[in-house]
Amino acid sequence: MAAPATVPVNRGLLGVLALTCLATAIGLAIARLGGQADLWQGAFMRVGVLLSAIWIALPSRENDPAWANVSIWNLLGGLLALVLVARLRIPLKLILPLAIVATAAILMLRPRAKTRPRR
C-alpha cells in the first residue's frame, strides 16, 4: 500500500481568502442590492465561514492545531450549549452579554499556575 501523499496548504493564503470572502459578504449586505446579490452574499458568507474554520483548525509551524488541546469534556459542553441555545431559541441579545460575563469570570477566578520560588 502506498503512503498517503501530503498536500501542502498555505495557511496565510487560506486566511486571506477567508477574510476576502467575509468582507465581500459584508459589503454586499451593506449595499443592499437585492435579487442576485443576496444569493452571492450568502455564498460568500458560507465559504468565508468555512475557510475561517479550516484556517483555525490547521496547525502552524510553531503551534499544534487549535483542536489538539481540547478535552472531550470541553467539546461535549460546547456541543450541549449549542444544542440548548438552538432548541430553546434564546435571543442573541441575551446570550452575548452572558457569554462575555461568563468568560470574564472564568478568566478571573481560575487558579493561577503556582511557581516555586528559587532557592
C-alpha positions as CSV (number, residue, x, y, z in Angstrom):
1,M,0.0,0.0,0.0
2,A,1.4,3.4,-1.0
3,A,2.0,6.1,1.6
4,P,-0.6,8.9,1.6
5,A,0.5,12.0,-0.2
6,T,0.6,15.2,1.8
7,V,-0.8,18.3,0.2
8,P,0.9,21.5,1.4
9,V,-1.6,24.1,2.5
10,N,-0.6,27.7,2.6
11,R,-2.2,28.8,5.9
12,G,-1.7,32.5,5.2
13,L,-3.4,32.4,1.8
14,L,-6.3,30.5,3.3
15,G,-6.7,33.3,5.9
16,V,-6.6,36.0,3.2
17,L,-9.2,34.1,1.2
18,A,-11.4,33.7,4.2
19,L,-11.2,37.4,5.0
20,T,-11.8,38.4,1.4
21,C,-15.0,36.2,1.3
22,L,-16.3,37.6,4.6
23,A,-15.5,41.2,3.6
24,T,-17.3,40.7,0.2
25,A,-20.4,39.3,2.0
26,I,-20.4,42.2,4.4
27,G,-20.0,44.7,1.5
28,L,-22.9,43.1,-0.3
29,A,-25.0,43.2,2.9
30,I,-24.3,46.9,3.4
31,A,-25.0,47.7,-0.3
32,R,-28.5,46.0,-0.1
33,L,-28.7,45.4,-3.9
34,G,-31.3,42.7,-3.6
35,G,-32.0,40.0,-6.2
36,Q,-29.0,38.0,-7.3
37,A,-26.7,39.9,-4.8
38,D,-28.5,38.2,-1.9
39,L,-27.5,34.8,-3.5
40,W,-23.9,35.9,-3.8
41,Q,-23.9,37.4,-0.3
42,G,-25.0,34.0,1.2
43,A,-22.5,32.1,-0.9
44,F,-19.6,34.4,0.1
45,M,-20.6,34.3,3.8
46,R,-20.8,30.5,3.9
47,V,-17.5,30.0,2.1
48,G,-15.8,32.6,4.3
49,V,-17.0,30.9,7.5
50,L,-15.9,27.5,6.2
51,L,-12.5,28.8,5.2
52,S,-12.1,30.5,8.6
53,A,-12.9,27.3,10.4
54,I,-10.3,25.4,8.3
55,W,-7.8,28.1,8.9
56,I,-8.3,27.9,12.7
57,A,-8.0,24.1,12.6
58,L,-4.8,24.0,10.6
59,P,-1.5,23.8,12.6
60,S,1.0,26.5,12.2
61,R,4.8,25.9,12.1
62,E,5.2,26.8,15.8
63,N,2.0,25.6,17.3
64,D,-0.2,22.5,17.4
65,P,-3.6,22.5,15.7
66,A,-6.2,24.5,17.6
67,W,-8.2,21.4,18.4
68,A,-5.3,19.4,19.8
69,N,-5.6,20.6,23.3
70,V,-9.4,20.5,23.6
71,S,-10.6,17.9,26.2
72,I,-13.6,15.7,25.5
73,W,-15.5,17.4,28.3
74,N,-15.0,20.9,26.8
75,L,-16.1,19.6,23.5
76,L,-19.2,17.9,24.9
77,G,-20.1,21.0,27.0
78,G,-19.8,23.3,24.0
79,L,-22.0,21.0,21.9
80,L,-24.6,20.7,24.6
81,A,-24.6,24.5,25.0
82,L,-25.0,24.9,21.2
83,V,-27.9,22.4,21.1
84,L,-29.7,24.1,24.1
85,V,-29.3,27.6,22.5
86,A,-30.7,26.3,19.2
87,R,-33.6,24.3,20.7
88,L,-34.7,27.0,23.3
89,R,-34.3,29.8,20.7
90,I,-32.6,32.1,23.2
91,P,-32.1,35.6,21.7
92,L,-28.6,36.7,20.8
93,K,-29.1,39.9,22.8
94,L,-29.2,37.7,26.0
95,I,-26.6,35.2,25.0
96,L,-23.8,37.6,24.1
97,P,-23.7,39.5,27.4
98,L,-24.0,36.3,29.4
99,A,-21.1,34.8,27.4
100,I,-18.9,37.8,28.0
101,V,-19.6,37.8,31.7
102,A,-19.0,34.0,32.0
103,T,-15.7,34.3,30.1
104,A,-14.5,37.1,32.3
105,A,-15.5,35.2,35.4
106,I,-13.7,32.1,34.3
107,L,-10.6,34.0,33.4
108,M,-10.5,35.9,36.7
109,L,-11.5,33.0,39.0
110,R,-9.4,30.2,37.7
111,P,-6.5,29.1,39.8
112,R,-3.1,30.6,38.9
113,A,-0.2,28.4,37.9
114,K,1.9,28.0,41.0
115,T,5.6,28.8,40.6
116,R,8.1,27.7,43.1
117,P,10.4,30.4,44.4
118,R,14.1,29.9,43.5
119,R,16.4,28.9,46.3
